[in-house]
Amino acid sequence: MEHHQFNYVKLTDEEVQPFTGGLKEMLERDEEEKDKWLLLSLKYFMPAIPKKPNEKPKPLSNDEKLQNQYFLVQCRKFWKKAQEELKNRLIEEMNKADLARAEALKKSANKLRESKDVEFMSPAERAAAAQQANERFMLNAERNALMALSLARYAD
């Protein structure tokens, strides 16, 4: 959290009210939403660590505590948005995989029907051939789903 920040954070009048004069000077009115304020840069302030065991560290100011609180709120918003986006991508990829599976099953069924060898296959042999085709497809679908998950993890 030390090296991360949010830029152009929108705050309401109620959220801005507890800030002191120094921080209020850094705020700008939002041009699009007149009842909102823009904090150009919001970062997390780490509490000081004492250098000596008996020494008291300098406490965070009220403004720094409020900024930490708003930083954590922004983190939760960002995290929920990322979760929702990942969920949507995963659903989309799984729907694609389901469609591909249905197409592959149709193709394998058509191949079995068109094959001259099918006429000479016993019902057990036909079932085994269909099962093998289904297993090959399932392995490919699982591999594609895992790839989609790993890509979604590293996207943006």
RACOR-V479440 format. One record per residue. RES is the residue in one small letter. SS is DSSP state (h for helix, s for strand, l for the rest). NEAR is the number of other ideal C-beta (glycine too) atoms within 12 Angstrom. Layout:
res	ss	near
RES	SS	NEAR
RES	SS	NEAR
This chain:
res	ss	near
m	l	17
e	l	10
h	l	7
h	l	16
q	s	21
f	s	25
n	s	13
y	s	19
v	s	29
k	s	28
l	s	34
t	s	20
d	h	18
e	h	12
e	h	25
v	h	29
q	h	14
p	l	20
f	l	27
t	l	18
g	h	11
g	h	13
l	h	27
k	h	20
e	l	14
m	l	20
l	s	29
e	s	20
r	s	17
d	l	20
e	l	12
e	l	11
e	l	13
k	l	13
d	l	15
k	s	21
w	s	29
l	s	24
l	s	32
l	s	19
s	s	20
l	s	36
k	s	23
y	l	25
f	l	25
m	l	17
p	l	17
a	l	14
i	l	11
p	l	12
k	l	10
k	l	8
p	l	8
n	l	7
e	l	10
k	l	12
p	l	14
k	l	14
p	l	12
l	l	17
s	l	18
n	h	16
d	h	24
e	h	24
k	h	20
l	h	27
q	h	35
n	h	22
q	h	22
y	h	32
f	h	28
l	h	21
v	h	22
q	h	29
c	h	22
r	h	15
k	h	18
f	h	20
w	h	14
k	h	14
k	h	15
a	h	18
q	h	16
e	h	15
e	h	18
l	h	23
k	h	16
n	h	17
r	h	24
l	h	25
i	h	18
e	h	18
e	h	27
m	h	22
n	h	18
k	h	19
a	h	27
d	h	19
l	h	16
a	h	21
r	h	26
a	h	17
e	h	17
a	h	25
l	h	23
k	h	16
k	h	19
s	h	25
a	h	20
n	h	15
k	h	19
l	h	26
r	h	17
e	h	12
s	l	18
k	l	10
d	h	14
v	h	20
e	h	12
f	h	10
m	l	17
s	l	12
p	h	12
a	h	10
e	h	17
r	h	22
a	h	15
a	h	15
a	h	23
a	h	26
q	h	17
q	h	17
a	h	25
n	h	22
e	h	18
r	h	19
f	h	26
m	h	20
l	h	17
n	h	19
a	h	27
e	h	18
r	h	17
n	h	25
a	h	26
l	h	18
m	h	18
a	h	25
l	h	21
s	h	16
l	h	17
a	h	24
r	h	16
y	h	11
a	l	15
d	l	11
